[in-house]
Amino acid sequence: MLNVQTAPKQSWRTGLLLLVTFLVTLVAGGVHADASTVATNGLTADDAVITNDAGETQSKTHSLDQYSAYTAAYKWSLNDDVTLKSGDTATVTLPANVRPTYDYSFAINDPETHSQVGTFDIKKDSTTGTITFNDYLVTHNLNRHGTLELGVNGKTVTNQDNAQWLINKIGWLSDTKLVAGHPTTANWNVAFNPNGKDLKDVTLTDKLGDDQTYVAGSVKAETGTFKDGQFTPDGGTVTPDVTVDGNTITMKFDHVDKGVNLNYQAAITGIPSVNYWANEVSMTATNGDTPVTGLVHATIAWGGDGSATGNQGKPAVTQGRVKLIKTDAKTNAALAGAQYSLFTQAGKLVQANLTTNAAGELNVTKLALGDYYFVETKAPAGYDLATKRAAFTLSKANPAATVRVTDTKTATDGQHNGGHHGNHPHCGGQTNGGFGVISWTSVSVHAWSSVNVFAGIHDIFGGFTGIGWHSTRSISFTTNLFTYLAW
């Protein structure tokens, strides 16, 4: 008989429990739906400084060994005008020639107050990591800066010919489960005698670095052959005499005539202060009457360290200033008495009745950064009013601006071509037997939008632009010189 099993129906209590669990997780976990990635300085791949375990700076473009530990270090900052919220993140980018071999995370703390500022997380083989901020730098919002050091490995496998080495060593984490904030077990591998020489009285002196303890009875040694860095076991084993003195492990073999691949484990007891766990092994032996020696060291990169700090206070608003310089268009002489209004780009009046001084200058200070323009509202005596806006921009990079503007002298009687019968700017330059013809199509709109007959007369003699009555019909009037027609 076919036995079909179905999943039991969930009771309403189960659904309620799931809802409560979700809400508790949401609150306790500090989920921020509006969290964003903030702009930072100093966290790009180009900003990183790579050093090896000897503290020597490495190129970010050269190949680096995948079995060697390196540190990628950053000095970073947040601008005062960057708004930060708890839960916001910053992206950290690694150089292309290094990678994390394991997942890890750590707290970032203020070195003075010891308060946590945030956390850093990165995943195995990732090219980027993430800083997640809490509210510490939200309140400590001035001069925010910090450091970051990440344990990484190179990305290049280097296989050496057997003739180039006698002993080699590498390490890796054999148990990445975290206890007290760190993995629990490291595996150390020692390979030696790749050419199968007849060696006697072989002694390996292995020194574990900090935060490690040898796991008793864990030494296992196989025999076999090496080719291009790869070991092929032949099914044989050799058993050394092992003694332990603190972190020094001594392994002795009476006779070895094959390649040997040896492994043992170390318990990890703490987080490394230098972003890696270290190990060193030396070898002594005899090949006939010839002494044989070697020394190598290895590292396991993991974890990192970070710090950050900031000062409490209200960020100073960056302000700008502008100087306007007014001169004669031909002589470049300073013009006093020109009046201006200042507007934002959106057309909002900022300040009116700004007047140039004897040096032809006016200054406006304490302006918010942005785009502005000046409009001349009154020209200096004897000059035409400027019709163009004088625009400028105040930015963080350039908070001070200088605006240079000119005015042209108003034309006088002697400046009209042919006197009052010639090319006057408001007459269209037309004459008709002593008659000047004022044409709507021959003048600028701004001048004729409010012209009247009297303004026309006065304009001829004094350059005055009138205001008031506007006519669309033909009118004639007579002066003591000639008759003008307007329509």
TALINTA-V964036 format. One record per residue. RES is the residue in one letter. PSI is psi in degrees with one decimal (999 if undefined). Layout:
# TALINTA-V964036
res,psi
RES,PSI
RES,PSI
This chain:
# TALINTA-V964036
res,psi
M,131.8
L,126.2
N,103.9
V,121.9
Q,135.9
T,152.9
A,137.3
P,148.9
K,140.6
Q,137.0
S,165.3
W,-26.8
R,-38.6
T,-43.3
G,-41.2
L,-40.7
L,-41.6
L,-40.6
L,-45.1
V,-43.1
T,-41.8
F,-43.9
L,-40.4
V,-42.8
T,-40.3
L,-43.4
V,-51.1
A,-34.9
G,-9.3
G,44.7
V,130.9
H,104.3
A,-25.9
D,16.6
A,146.0
S,165.2
T,123.0
V,155.6
A,129.6
T,166.3
N,137.1
G,12.9
L,19.0
T,170.0
A,-36.7
D,-25.1
D,-20.1
A,144.9
V,119.7
I,130.5
T,151.7
N,-174.7
D,-6.0
A,4.0
G,11.5
E,132.6
T,136.3
Q,151.4
S,145.5
K,-2.0
T,-14.3
H,158.5
S,135.2
L,142.5
D,133.6
Q,-16.4
Y,4.7
S,144.4
A,140.1
Y,163.4
T,127.7
A,115.6
A,143.7
Y,147.4
K,119.4
W,166.5
S,162.7
L,130.7
N,149.5
D,-28.6
D,4.6
V,120.4
T,127.5
L,140.8
K,151.8
S,129.5
G,-14.2
D,157.4
T,162.3
A,140.6
T,133.1
V,125.6
T,130.2
L,151.3
P,157.1
A,-17.9
N,9.0
V,163.6
R,154.3
P,134.5
T,-18.0
Y,160.2
D,141.7
Y,163.5
S,159.1
F,161.6
A,146.7
I,123.8
N,155.2
D,120.7
P,-19.3
E,-47.6
T,-14.3
H,14.7
S,144.0
Q,134.3
V,-31.6
G,-165.4
T,154.9
F,137.8
D,142.1
I,149.2
K,155.3
K,132.8
D,9.0
S,153.2
T,-9.0
T,153.4
G,175.4
T,130.2
I,127.5
T,120.9
F,145.0
N,-157.8
D,5.8
Y,-48.4
L,-1.4
V,-41.4
T,-33.2
H,74.6
N,11.2
L,142.5
N,46.6
R,124.8
H,164.5
G,-177.5
T,159.9
L,132.3
E,125.7
L,131.6
G,122.3
V,168.1
N,162.6
G,-179.0
K,3.4
T,131.0
V,124.3
T,111.3
N,118.9
Q,145.3
D,148.2
N,-30.2
A,-13.0
Q,-4.7
W,155.2
L,-39.4
I,143.5
N,157.7
K,137.9
I,166.4
G,160.3
W,164.9
L,122.0
S,-12.1
D,109.0
T,2.2
K,132.6
L,132.4
V,125.4
A,31.3
G,7.7
H,160.3
P,167.2
T,-27.2
T,135.9
A,146.6
N,129.3
W,131.7
N,130.0
V,119.9
A,134.5
F,165.1
N,54.7
P,-22.9
N,4.7
G,39.1
K,158.1
D,99.7
L,140.2
K,156.6
D,52.1
V,126.1
T,123.8
L,122.9
T,106.7
D,126.9
K,114.3
L,142.9
G,-170.0
D,156.4
D,33.3
Q,148.2
T,132.7
Y,136.3
V,111.7
A,136.8
G,9.7
S,-4.0
V,126.8
K,129.2
A,124.3
E,153.9
T,156.7
G,-152.6
T,155.0
F,139.3
K,124.9
D,39.9
G,-1.7
Q,139.9
F,134.0
T,111.5
P,150.5
D,7.8
G,-8.4
G,161.2
T,158.6
V,142.4
T,116.2
P,165.3
D,118.8
V,128.6
T,148.5
V,131.1
D,95.2
G,-120.4
N,12.7
T,123.3
I,122.3
T,127.1
M,121.4
K,135.0
F,131.2
D,-42.3
H,131.7
V,125.6
D,18.4
K,168.3
G,142.5
V,133.0
N,108.6
L,138.1
N,147.1
Y,165.2
Q,151.2
A,135.5
A,131.8
I,127.0
T,-4.3
G,170.9
I,130.1
P,140.4
S,-13.3
V,19.9
N,17.2
Y,155.8
W,140.4
A,159.2
N,146.1
E,139.7
V,136.0
S,155.2
M,135.9
T,145.5
A,175.6
T,141.0
N,91.7
G,-123.2
D,5.7
T,123.3
P,144.7
V,129.0
T,155.7
G,156.4
L,126.6
V,159.5
H,161.8
A,162.3
T,154.7
I,111.8
A,133.0
W,139.9
G,-171.9
G,-168.3
D,148.8
G,151.9
S,157.8
A,150.8
T,167.5
G,163.7
N,149.2
Q,142.3
G,177.4
K,123.7
P,135.8
A,132.1
V,124.5
T,124.9
Q,158.8
G,176.9
R,157.7
V,144.7
K,127.3
L,132.9
I,121.8
K,127.6
T,163.7
D,136.3
A,-29.0
K,-46.3
T,-13.9
N,16.8
A,144.6
A,139.3
L,117.4
A,157.0
G,2.5
A,132.2
Q,140.1
Y,155.0
S,143.9
L,131.4
F,153.7
T,166.4
Q,-30.3
A,-2.5
G,9.4
K,128.8
L,126.8
V,-46.0
Q,139.9
A,171.4
N,39.7
L,125.2
T,134.7
T,144.8
N,-170.1
A,-26.4
A,4.0
G,22.0
E,151.1
L,147.9
N,139.1
V,128.6
T,175.3
K,43.7
L,138.8
A,150.6
L,142.1
G,-164.9
D,137.9
Y,170.2
Y,149.3
F,146.0
V,126.2
E,127.5
T,-18.5
K,124.2
A,156.9
P,154.7
A,129.8
G,8.2
Y,150.0
D,146.5
L,129.5
A,139.3
T,-12.3
K,144.7
R,148.6
A,97.8
A,154.8
F,165.4
T,136.2
L,123.0
S,170.3
K,-36.6
A,-31.7
N,80.6
P,-5.5
A,134.1
A,149.4
T,125.8
V,124.2
R,125.3
V,156.6
T,157.1
D,151.6
T,137.6
K,144.4
T,136.3
A,138.0
T,177.7
D,-47.0
G,-10.5
Q,-9.2
H,136.2
N,119.6
G,25.6
G,-140.8
H,-2.4
H,3.3
G,-145.5
N,68.2
H,138.4
P,-21.4
H,3.1
C,-10.3
G,3.8
G,21.3
Q,139.3
T,153.3
N,79.1
G,44.3
G,-0.1
F,130.4
G,132.1
V,116.1
I,111.6
S,134.9
W,-33.8
T,-7.3
S,7.3
V,158.7
S,149.7
V,-40.8
H,-25.8
A,-32.8
W,1.2
S,-15.5
S,41.0
V,148.5
N,175.9
V,-43.3
F,-36.3
A,-38.4
G,-43.4
I,-49.0
H,-33.1
D,-37.4
I,-39.9
F,-23.0
G,5.3
G,20.6
F,132.4
T,113.8
G,169.3
I,154.3
G,-129.7
W,139.3
H,131.0
S,142.3
T,7.9
R,164.2
S,134.0
I,145.0
S,146.2
F,160.9
T,133.1
T,177.6
N,-5.6
L,-47.8
F,176.7
T,132.3
Y,144.1
L,139.3
A,132.2
W,999
